Amino acid sequence: MSSELSVDTVIPARRVVSDKYRVVHASDVDTLRNTLARPLSGTSEVVTEYEQDLATWFGARHAVALSSGGAALSVALYASGVGPGDEVLLTPSCPLCTIYPIIAAGAVPIFIDTREHGFGADPVSVRERRTPRTRALIDIPMWGYPTEVDTLQSLTRELGLKLILDLAHSHGTTLHGQPLSRFGDVSCFSTHERKPLATGEGGFLLTDDDALAQRGRDYSRFGNLNGKDFGLNYKLAALPAALGKSRLASLAEQIGKRRENARYFLHRLDHSRVNEKTIIDGGEPNYYFLNLQLRFADNRAFIDYLDDHGIPSDIKRYGCKALYEFPALARYRAACPNAEALLGGMTTIPVHPGVSTDELDYMAACINRYDAA
Ligand SMILES: *Cc1c(COP(=O)(O)O)cnc(C)c1O
């Protein structure tokens, strides 16, 4: 597919925009050096201090630091009482990372559709597909765009299900001025290198439920080795905890920069078939990635065109498609037309704090001059 240029189009020189952002603070080295003088295991006070800071930052009663976002999901499922044979509802538009912990728990993933305009779970689909065996619903706000977690909170309360939020992309995303985690029974976060708060590998969960927090904490520490309670080791070590604690101090500023970059880019974007994905009323994305809704006859050709111009897409990088399209998950197939349409009709744009104004101009110019005809 070639793009046609109008005569007076200024063609920007090709460049490569990185979709990775590495926060490196001058203070990181001091932080690590000072931590080395302290106990380094997952039961170190360093980890407790990090947990207290996380709880404060997100306005949660409890934070439990864990070794990864995947570990946070496993611990959240266990702490929510999900066991072998139980069913867990989730949308198929999330990464493989979200579904494997369900399968590892011996539970059965049941796909429900998203809303038409966004990745939040569709309440109609939830009501239709839950059974007496359903224990929990996992909602996954993708790329930091808020979902209708307030509606899902009342729905799951009514139906007697636990609401687990996979907020691996959504540190700092809000609905009605509140962090999304305020609406879940338990919320799971990743602090993998690529996520808005980065510790290399790592994760944590947040909850206001004392019993759930205790169950999660015990489970992630081999049941405290008391030989009574079951558990595995999902603790976060002190060094990444120390990094997380120190980097948390600049997270709000980084999210501010992402929002500023998104505004700047959107102000320059001008194409009749491209606009930002819907932001729900009262919601504010953290702009982990800006999401563009595409209305071309061949959206994939547009994504390839951007890729050829050095503008990466998460859709292409991860081969995003409804999870039941993957061979290992084909047996869980259930009709989710909204989720398929959403994934097939979008792309992601990097607006992290490392993206320069020139790069934002470049990306908008490349899109604006694309002519699919
Ligand atoms: C990254 C990610 C995870 C897994 O987090 P890890 O820290 O890599 O284990 C889970 N869910 C979503 C939506 C993610 O993006």
The ligand as an SDF file (V2000), in Angstrom:
LIG
                    3D

 15 15  0  0  0  0  0  0  0  0999 V2000
    2.5060   -6.5440   32.1450 C   0  0  0  0  0  0  0  0  0  0  0  0
    1.1500   -7.0520   32.3980 C   0  0  0  0  0  0  0  0  0  0  0  0
    0.9080   -8.1020   33.2870 C   0  0  0  0  0  0  0  0  0  0  0  0
    1.9980   -8.9300   33.8860 C   0  0  0  0  0  0  0  0  0  0  0  0
    2.9060   -8.2000   34.6300 O   0  0  0  0  0  0  0  0  0  0  0  0
    4.3690   -8.8250   34.9040 P   0  0  0  0  0  0  0  0  0  0  0  0
    4.9570   -7.9050   35.9090 O   0  0  0  0  0  0  0  0  0  0  0  0
    5.0980   -8.7840   33.5810 O   0  0  0  0  0  0  0  0  0  0  0  0
    4.1820  -10.2130   35.4020 O   0  0  0  0  0  0  0  0  0  0  0  0
   -0.4100   -8.4470   33.5720 C   0  0  0  0  0  0  0  0  0  0  0  0
   -1.4270   -7.8040   32.9940 N   0  0  0  0  0  0  0  0  0  0  0  0
   -1.2400   -6.8050   32.1190 C   0  0  0  0  0  0  0  0  0  0  0  0
   -2.4390   -6.0980   31.5450 C   0  0  0  0  0  0  0  0  0  0  0  0
    0.0510   -6.4150   31.7720 C   0  0  0  0  0  0  0  0  0  0  0  0
    0.2330   -5.4330   30.8800 O   0  0  0  0  0  0  0  0  0  0  0  0
  1  2  1  0
  2  3  1  0
  2 14  2  0
  3  4  1  0
  3 10  2  0
  4  5  1  0
  5  6  1  0
  6  7  2  0
  6  8  1  0
  6  9  1  0
 10 11  1  0
 11 12  2  0
 12 13  1  0
 12 14  1  0
 14 15  1  0
M  END
$$$$
